[in-house]
Amino acid sequence: MKKTAAVFLTAALSLGLLAGCSSADGGDTVTLKVGASPAPHAEILEVAKDILADQGIELDIVEFNDYIQPNTAVESGDLDANYFQHITYMNEFNVSDGTHLVSAAEVHYEPFGLYAGKTDAIDSLPDGAQIAVPNDTTNEARALLLLEQEGLITLKEGAGITATKADIAENPKNLDIVELEASQLPVRLQDVDMAVINGNYAIDAGLKVADALAVESADGEAATAYVNVLAVKEGNEDNEAIQALAQALCSDQVKTFMEETYQGAVVPVF
């Protein structure tokens, strides 16, 4: 989620129609424009779209392949909401970019996985092996915590979810931690020994969490620190149509879809 130039915007932005949401229960159709990563977020929103249609709410899903524009578009009002990021990233983005985003719903958690590249087993990692990790602050820390979980490195005490390469206290295998843009991790997987890959990019690349060499512990701090949220601009979280979307995303239909489609790669938290 590094704040670099946008990669691709797959649909043109136009002004959101949140102002009309008060009529969600009336005869008029209300449109919500929501930004999302292609997988799994846009796919999950398609399930919610059918639920909302019965309530007179049309969901316009705008797909993004970067982590910057969906937030700035919500801040500017070009999007009514977005669904692509975890809460720790959203909070950091607010601080670094001066946005005013809040969570309208906590929806799911995507366990990070350590995937094999040139080396197919953790025990087989050679001295000086290259392990690629996301290069944005929150997700790099998350990747390092997974490597620590597996005994590959030890971080300085208290580093936690703000850890960087500088916080590595012990590195017995002299691992070369390679920082890459999160979206490039699956692309570059075969160039490195292993890579710690964000859940959405792993899914998009056809990687299965069941095939990962290691996965974040579901009872660790990651499950709460990295819960994926429906984000809106502060002041809009109680809007009628936004609340309807939040309820749809936290419905039994969506839960069943997540569990059957992603088989552990997307874990509902509701």
Disulfide bonds with the S-S distance in Angstrom:
none
